[in-house]
Each structure stands twice: as C-alpha cells, then as structure tokens.
C-alpha cells in the first residue's frame, strides 16, 4: 500500500511540473528579446588602442540587447570619408550610431548624414554648442595632466627646458581643447615651447625627414595616442635623438615603450568604461525613440590616470590597462 501511494505521489508531482512548464510556455510564447543593430564608426578601428573600449562596448551591448557592427576602417582622412561610411551603415539598417567624429570642418554634413538616428559621440564632442550625447575624457583635464606629468618628471626644474609639442588632430575640438589646456598649465614654468605641430604637419614632415632641424628639444609632449607612437618611432629610428617623451594614449606600443623608459609618463583614459557607458546610453536612446519620448543631451566624463614606469604594474593601473570582462 505504501509503495502504491508513493507511486501515485510521484505521478502527481510530474503532472504538476508538466502543467507549470506548459503554462509558462503559453504565457511567454512569441516573446523574444529584441536586439537593436548599432554601427560603431572609429578612426583606424582595428588599432589595438581601441581594445579596452571594444571590451566595454561588447559587455554593455550584451547586457542591453544591442547587436554591434564595428565598421572596419583605416585612418579616416576627412569628414566626408567618415560620413560616407556612416551613410553605408544606415542604408544597411543600422538603428543607432556610436561615432568618433574625426573632424568638424562641416558640422552640417554630419548632422545631415546622421539625421534623427540615435547617436553617441566618443572622444570628441564637436564643441559645446552641439546637442549630441558624448562619452569622453575631459580633454582640458587631459592636457593639464600631461603638463603636470612633465613638471613631476622633470623634478620641477623647467628653466630653459625646450619642449616640442605633437598636438594630434587639430581638426577635432577635443584636441584643440587639450592643447590649449596644456599650454595654459605649462605657462610660467620657465620652459620654452620650441614648436607645435599638428598631426597633418607631423605626418608630412616626418615622411620628408624635416624634423631633424626641430629635433633639438629636451622634451616632446604628445597629446594623443597616434602622436605618442609617432614620437617613439622617430626616437627609435634616430639614435642621435634623446627626447624625453610625455604623452597620452593606451596602445600596446605606447605602454611597451613606457615600460622600456622611452616614454616617461602616459596619461591613460578609461577605455573600458567609455565603451560600456556608450552602450548604456545608446540603449536608453533607442528605448526613448521607440516610446516617442524626447531625448536629452547627456555628457559623460571618463576617468583617466597618469601611468609611469614606477606604477605600471600596480593593481589599480592594470585594471585600467588590461580590463577583463567577466
């Protein structure tokens, strides 16, 4: 008798479990997570300086049901070239855009290309008058931090110090702001700014071998990752040059030469958080567009830190340089 009751109890339990499963399936039938397609347009998108950003972006996208398409690009030469890439992605069905705007020679062209598409800008805010959502390190603070790294690295002895400045892409509002802030912070230190070159001038003159005349400086300040890599390359290829380099960046090459001592200090923005936050803000924009609610301009400042050879392997520094997605 006891065995019969156990058998009946087991059958009842199984039937209840089946009913619950079937009921759940009926309630949730047809319910699927909707993934939105978002195009990501970056200058030189395969460069390893974007690795941490992409890791953060992918984690944020996964948590917010976004399908990412990181557009393969080389070094974008103009805003027209970038807008051509954006138009192609929109024609292919992109519902949102995450863009590193490389220049602002024609804001109207960018606005016309993007239209009403939900858009998040990274690294460059196109100027304070524009109503775009942005995620970037404060470039004014970056410039001041690079200046402070020079003051600290040179032990405050700046009198008569000759500095050359590789100012990065001066077509970008953020880079102009960074340069202005650096110059303000270094003014009155006793150092002499021997020359300032934009990315365009640097590329042209380095290729032509014209920088030897300008090479007689004590310190070279590089205000973006590309400038830092160019300064290191020039230093390695010219054994008669003895620059001390202070820069901004986070690429493997920049960090390698920081470890080797060619770069004295590196200001490193938090790329992982920049990517993660970009995905979060994009998800919010897509949700608001679907509901018909009005979106508001948002500005997120990404933290950064100054890395030297002495603190390169500190745990908090390694978390920024080599974030691990769990």
N, C-alpha and C positions, 0 to 999 in steps of 0.2 A: 504493500500500500504506500509506504514511504517513497519507494522508487517511482511509483506512478505519479505521486504529487510533484516530485522534483522534475520529472519529465514534462508534466503539464506547465509547471512554472517556467521552465526553460523555453518552451514553445511560446508562451505568452510574452516573455521578455524579448524574444526575437521578433515577434509580430509588432510589438510596440516600437522597437528600434526601426523596423522597416517603415512603419507608418510615419514616424518622425522624419526619416530620411526623405520619403516621398513628398511629405508636406513641405519640407524645406525646399526641395527641388521645384515644386509647383509655385511656391511663393517667389522664388528667385529666377524662374525660367525667363530667359531672354535678357537677364541682367548681365551686362559685360562692362568691364572698365573701359571708358573711352580714353584713348590716347591721342593727344594733340601733336601734330607734326610741327617742329620748330627748327628753323635753319640757323646755324651758327656761322657767322662770317668773320674770320680773323685774318689779319695780315700774316702771311707765312705760317699757315695753320699747322703744318707738320713739325714746326720747330719745337724742340724739347722744352723751351721756356713756357709753353702752354700746358705741360703735362699736369701740373698740380691743378690748374684751372679746369682742365677737362675732367679730372678725377672728381672734383667737387661738383661740376656740372652734371656728370653722369649720376652721381648719388642723388642730387636734388631732383633730377629728371625722373629717376626711378620712383622716388617717393611721391612725386606729383603727377604721375601718369603722363609723362611727356616723351615723345619719340624724337630723338635728336638726329639731325643731319649736319655734322661738322663739315662744311664745304672745304674741299681741298683747294688751297690757293698757294701761289708762290708769294714773293714780295709784291704787294699791290703798288702800282706806280702812280695811281691817280684816283680821285673820287669817282670819275666816270667808269673806270675799270671795276671798282668796288660795286657801284650801283648796277652795272651790268650783271655781276654775279648775284646780287640781291634780286633783280628782276627775274632771272632764270629760276631762282628758288621759289619765288611767288607763283610763277607760271606752273611750277611743278607741284603746287598745292601746299606750300608752307603756310601755316596759320599764324605763326609768330616768328619774330626775328630777334636774335641776340647778336649784336654787331660791335666790332671795334672800328669806329669811324677813323680812317687814317688821315683825313684832310677835311677842310671846311671851305675850300675855295668857292663852292657853290652850294650853300645850305638848301637853296630852293630845289636843286636837283635831288638831294637826299630826301627832302620832305615829299616831293612829288613821287619819288620811287617807292617810298615806304607807305605813303597814304595813311589809311586808317588801321593798318596792320599793327597789332600789339608788338611793341619794340622795347628792348632793353639795351642800353649802350654800356659798354665796359671800357675802362681806362680813359676814355675821352668824353667830356660832357658837351662838347660843341659850344661852350660858352654859357654863361648864366642866364641869358635871355631865352634859351630854348626850353621847351616843356617836355623833355624826354626823361624817362626814368633811367638813372645811371647807377652803376656799381663800380667804384674805383677808389684807389688810394688817393688821399688828398695830395695833389701834386705840389701844392705850396709847401706842405709839411715835408714831402719827399725832398724837395730842393734844400730846405733848411736842414734836414737830417744829413744830407750829403755834405753840406758845408760844415756841420758840426763834426762829422767823421774826419774831415780834413784838419780841423782845428785840434781835435784829440790826437789824431795820428801823427801830426807834426809837433806835438807837445807844446802847442801854443806859440811856437817860435815862427811867426809868419812874416817877420820883417824882411822885405826883399825877396820873398818867395815868388817865383814865377809860375803862374797857373795857366794851362791851356784847357779850354772847355769844349767838349764834344756835346753839343746841345740837343742831339736827337732830332726828331722830325718836327721842325718848327711850323709845319702846316697844321699841327694839332694844337688846339687850345691848351690842353693839359701840359704839353711840353713847353709851350711859351710861359705858362704859369710856373713851371718847375724851374726854368732858367732864371726868371725874374726873382723868384724866392731865393735861389742860391746866391745870386749877385747881391741881393739885399743883406743876406746873412753874413757874407764874407767881407762886405764893405767895412772899412775901418780897421781891418785886422792887420794891415801892413803889407798884405800880399798884393802882387801885381797881376791883373788879368792880361796875359800876353796876347791871347787870341781866343775867339769864339767861332766855332764852325758848326753849321747845321749838318744834318745827315746828308743832304744833297751835296754840299761842298766837300764834306769828308769823303764820300764815295768817289767823287770826281778827282779830288786831289791825291787821294791815296793811290788810285789807279795810275795816275800820271807821275807818281813819285815826287810830288811837290811839297810834301810835308816835312822833308828834311830841314828845310830852312826854318820851319816853325817848331821843329822838334826840340829846340834848346829851351826847354822848360823843366822845372823840377817836378811838377805835379800835373797830371792830366785828370780832369774830372769828366766822367762820362754819365750823362743824365738819362740814359735808358739802356736796356739790355743790349741792343744792337751796337750802340756806341761803346759799351764796355768790351764786347767781343772784338770790335774793330781795334780798339786801343791795345788790347792784349796781343792780337795778331801782329800789329805793327811793331810792338815791342819785341816779340819773339823773332821777327824777321830781320831786325836791325840790332845787331849786337852792340853797336856803339851808342845806343839809346838807353838811358837809365831812368825812365819815368817811374814815379810812384803813382799808381792808379787808384782812384777812389770812384766808385760807380754805383749804379742802380741796376738790378737785374736778378735773375734766378735760374738761368740756364746752367746746364751741366758744365759747359766750358767756363762760364764766369766763376762758378763755385770751385772748379778744379784749380783755376789759377789763383783764387783766393787762398786755397789750401797750400799752393806752391809758393805763395808770397808775392807774386807779381801784382796782384790786386791787394791793396792794404785794407780796404773795407768795402762792404757791399750792402746797400740798403735794399731789403727784400720785402716786397708786398706779399700779403697773404693770398696767394693764387687760389688755393682750395676753397676758401670762404667766398671769394669773388665768384667762382663758378657756382657754388651751392646757392648763394643768395640770388644770383641771376636766374636760376631755375625756379626758385620760390616766387620771385616777383613776376616771372613770366606766367606761372600757373595762376597767380592772382589776376593778372591782366586778362588771360583767356577766360577765366570764370566771370569776370565783370562784363566782358564783351558778350558772352553767352546770355547773361541775365539782363543785358541792356543798361546796366548801371554805368555811371560816369567814372572814369579812372582819374586818379590824381597823380601829379608828378611826385616821384619819390627819389631821394638821393641817399645812397648807402656808401659810407666811407669804410674802406677796407684797412685793417691794421697792417702795420709793417714793423720790421725790426732791422737794426744795424748789426751785421754779422762781420766778425773779424776772424783772423786765424786762431785767436785765443778762445773764442766761444763757439767755434764752428760745430763742435761735437757735443755741446750742451743739449740736454733732452728737449728743452723748450724750443731751441733753434731747429733741431732735427724734425720736430713735429711740423714746423712751417716749411722746411725744405723738402721733406720726404713724407707727406701725409699718406696715411694708409686707410683705404676705405674698408671698413669692417662690414 
